[in-house]
Amino acid sequence: MRFLFKTSYGQDLGMFRDGVQRNWYIALLVGLLLLPRVLPDYTVDLSLVFIYGLCGISLMVLAGYTGLVSLGHAAFLGIGAYAHVYFIHDLHLPWIVSVALACVITAAVGVLVGLPALRMTGVYLTIATLAFALIIQEVFARWEHVTGGLKGKPVDKPVLFGVSFANDVAFYMLCLAFLIGGLWVTLNILRAPTGRAWVAIRDSEIAAQSLGVNLAVYKTMAFGYSAALMGVAGALFSHKIGFLAPDIFSVLLSIQLLLMVVVGGLGSLHGAVYGAVFVAILPVLISQARDAVPAWGGLDRFVKQPGLEPGLFGLILVLFILFEPLGIYGRWTKIKLYFAMFPLYKRATFRRQKAYMRSERLR
């Protein structure tokens, strides 16, 4: 088992634990750059994984690091998508400018949503964000001048600085670049006092407030930053699907996003990426399973029911909460620790403890 001996504060402030971890991430980046040549048929699906990865980082900041559960992030995704398309098609702004404006508008909406939500926690906050998502979906359907209403709105391929990204490989590289940028910015914020304040609020609001953390300010910042990331993801998502309609940004999509961070592993940026891979691949596996099921005993009619996919998403969410609350990344951590400490590994190492501090009982 390897032990790291740190001799300076700079080692604690570094983005990587040590040189070995840095080299592994460099190798992963090289592999991702070469992946379109190895798997050219799956380039489109991998682009969706990167977009979902941005969505996962956005919701992870709010739910995993600040402890604020939201079921309204599909609305933020739709706001970013519609704002981006409106700036490009109707106002004819440059692509990068429209992405930046969509990010700013979505962040502003996130702040407006976060302000009244400051007095709510737990299930009440979840219900409030769910109501917000339903209201925004109705706005998408009725504001025909901007969104096109129920008729929808087509989206052209992105053109950045005169270079077209209509090719699948080019769009893959664009999404990968935005995902790396989102991870880099988020990781730096989490290492800063802002991120430490978010984690303190998640662990105990009373303890954080006693240490001088302004709950209203930092919760609003978390909502704003989370919405801003979702706005960027919405801009990329609009080009990925090629056509915007209000029913795309439904409550089911918000549940899928929440499923993504829970299954991936709350409180970890790795978990956001793992969850994105899971959520992007699962519908493909369900579709292939539907085609492979034989027409025996009416089983093919059962698996082709329209409500099978959301029901399966809900079942997976419940199973992970019950049997693996740390998610995929938590399971991977357990596996690594098992082999690092073998044969001295103890099963009680990751035993679930009570999630509240003694000060929380005063409420």
N, C-alpha and C positions, 0 to 999 in steps of 0.2 A: 504494500500500500504506500502510495506517494504522499509525502508531507511537504507543504510549501512553507518555507521560512522567509517571511517578509522582513526586510530591513529598512524600508522607507515608506512614507505615506504615499509616495507616488505609485507604489505597487497596489495600494488599496484603491487609488483613483483611476487606475487603468481600465480600459474597456475589456481586456482579456485577463483571465486568471494567471496565465503564464504563457511562455512562448509556444508550448505544445498546443494549447488550445487555439492560439492565433493561427498556427500552421494548419490545424484541422479546418478552421473556418476558411482559410485561403484555398485549401483543397476542395472544400464544398463549393465555393464560388466558381472555381475552375470547372468543376463537374456540372454546375448549373449552366455555365456558358456553353459547354459542349453537348448538353443534353438534347437540344433540338436536332443535332446531327445524328444522335444515337436513336432517338425516338421521335422522328418527324411527324408521325401520325397523332401524337399526343400533345403537340405544341399548344393547340388551342385550349385544351383542358388544363395545362400547366399555367397558362396565363390567368385562367380563372382562379387557380390556387393562389397565385400572387395577389390578386385583387382581394380574395377572401382573407389572405394574410394581413393586408392593411386593415380590413374590417375587424379582424380579430385583435390586432394591436389596439385599435380604437376602443373596442369594448373591454379589452383587458385593462386598460388604464382606468376605466370607470369601475368595473366590477371586480377585477382582480387586485388592483392596487389601492383603490379608494373605498371599496366596499359598497358601491351604489349600483344596485341591479337595475337594468333598464330593458324594457321591451319596446322601445321606440326608436331603435337605431336604424331600422329599415326606412323610417321617415327621413332621417338625416342623410342616408344613402340616396334617397330619391330627390331630396332638395339639392344635393350636390350634382346629381346627374342632370336634372332639369335646368338648373342654373347654368351649368357648363354648356349644355346644348343651346340654350337661349342666347348666351353671349356669342357663341360661334355662328349660329345660323341666322339669327335675327339682327344682332348688332355687328356681326362680322369682325369680331375682335381676334387677335392672334391666339393660338391654342394655349400657350403657356400663360397668357394673361387671363384667359377665361378660366383656367384651372385655379389660378391664384384667387380670382374673384369668387369662384364657387366655394373655395376653401374659407374665405373670409365671411361670406354670407352664411354658410353652414355653421361656422363658429359663433357668429352673432345669434343665430337661432338657438344654438346650444346654450349660450349664456342666458337668453330669455327663458328657456325652459328650466335651466338650473336655478334661477332666482326664486321662483315660487316653490320649487321642490326642496329648498333648503330646510324647511320645517318638517319634511317627511322622510322617513326611513323605512327600510324593510318592504313589506308587502304594499304599503300605501304608496311608496315611491314607484314601485313596479306598476301599480294600477294607474298612477298619474301618467307615466310614460306610455303605457298602453293606450290611454285615452288620447294622448298627443299623436300617436301613430295613426289612430283611426281618423282624427280630425285632418291631419295632413294628407292622408289618402283621399279624403273627400275633396280637399282643396285641389289636388292633382286632377281629379275627375271633372271639376267644374270651372277651373280657371283656364278656359280653352285658348285664350289669347297667348298665354305663355307655354302651357303644357300640351296643348292640342286636345285636351279632354279625353274622352273615351276613344276617339279616333286614333290617338297615339301620335308619336312624333318620330320620324326616321332620323338616324344618326349616321353621319359620314365617318369615314376612316380618319384617324388623326393625322395632321400635317404639322410638324414641328420644325420651325426655322427653314421652311421650304422643303423639308425632307418628309416624304410620305411613309407612314407606318402601316400601310394597308397589308403588307405581307405579314403572315402569321409569326414568322421568326422575329421580324422587327418589332411587332407589338409585344411579343414575349420579352424581348430585351427591355422595352420601355417599362413594362409592368415590373420586371425584376429590379430595374433601377429605382423606381418609386418605392418598392418594398424595402430595399436596402436603405434608402434615404429615411423612410419612416422608422425603421428599426434603429438607425443611428441617432436620429433626433430624440426618439422616445427613451433610448438607453441613457443618453446624456441628461435628459430631464429627470429620470428616475435616480440618477447619481447625484443630482443637485438637491439643494434644500427643499425645492418644490416636491420632488418625488418622495423624499423622506417624510414630508408633512402628509402626503397622501397615504403613505403606508401607516403612519401614526393614527390618522383618522380611521382607517380600516380596522386597526387593531383595537382601538378604544378612543371614542370621541372625547370622553371625559378626561382621560389621561393626556390626550393631545392638546385639549383646551387648557389644561393646567400648566402645560409647558409653553404656552404662548402661541399656539397655532390658531389662527383665525379660521374657524370652520366655514363661515360663509364665503370668504375669499377663495380658499383652496378648493372647496367643493365646486364653486362656480368656474374656477380655472380648469378643474377636471372635466366638467361638462363641456366647456368651450374647446379645450384641446381634443377631447374625444370626438366631438362633432366635426372639428376641422379635419382630422384624419379621415373621418367617414366621408366628408365632402370630396376629398381627393380620390378616395376609392370610388365614389359615385361617378366622378368624371371618367375614370378608366372603365368602370362597369358599363356606362352608356355606350362606349365604343365596342365593348365586348359583345353585348347582346344586339346592338345595331338598331334597336327600335324600343322606344320608351312607351309604356302604358301604365296607368295607375295601379292595375291589379298586380303588377310585378312586385311593388313595394308593400306587400301585405304583412299582416301580423305573423303569418307563417315564416316569412323571411327573417323577422326579428327573432322568432323562436330558434330558427336555424343558427343565427349568429350567436345567441346565448348558448345553444348547444355546443357551438364551436369552441368557446372558451372553457366551458365546463369539462368537455371531453378532453380537450387539449391539456388542461391543467391550469387552474386559477393561480394567479400570482406569479406568472412566468411568461416571458416573451417567447420562449421556446414553445410553451403550450399553445400560444396563439397560432404559431405556424403549424404545429402538429394538428391542431383542430381544423385549420384551413384545409390541410391535405385530406383529412377525414371527411369533412362536409362536402368537399368538391368531388371526391371519389365515390362516396356512398350512393348518390343518385345514379351514377353510371353503373355501379354494381347491381342496384335494384332493377334498372332497365334490362341489363343482361340476364338477370335471374328470371325476369318475366318472360323473356323470349325462350329461355331454356327449360321452363317448367312444362312438362307434358300434359296433354289434355286427359288427365286421369282423375275420375271421381269429382270433376268440377273444380279441381285445384287451380287450373289455369284461370278460371273466372274469378276466383278469390284473390289471386295475386295481382290481377289487373284492375282491381277496384281503385277508384280515384283517391280514396282516403287512406290508402295503405302507407304512402310515404310519410305524411305528417304523423300518423300513428306510430310508425317505426321510429321516427325521430324522437317522439316522446318516450317510447319504451327504452331507447338507448340512453336518454338523459336520466331516467329514473334508475336504470341499472348502474350507471356510472356513479351517481350520487350515493347509492346504497353500498356498492361493492368496491369502487375505486374512486373515492372523492378527490384524490390528488390528480386524476386524469392520466392521460398517456405519458406526459412528461414525468409525473410522479412514479408511474410504474417503471419507466426507464431509469430513474434515479435509484429505485430499489434494486433493480437488476445490477446496476453498476456497483452499488455498495455491497451487494451480496458477493460478487466476485472479488471485490477489493478486500473484504474482511474474512473471506472463507478460510477456515471453518469456524470462525468466531462470530459469525453474523447472528444477531438475535431478532426474532420475529417481532418483538415488542418495540423495536426501534422506531417504527412509524405508527405506533398505536395512536388512535385518534384521541385528542384531548379536548376539553371543553373550550369552546371558541370565544368565551368571554373572560374578561379580567374581573378581579374582585370588585373594582370600582363600578363595573357595569351593573352590579346587582342593586345599586342605589336608585335605579330608575323606577 
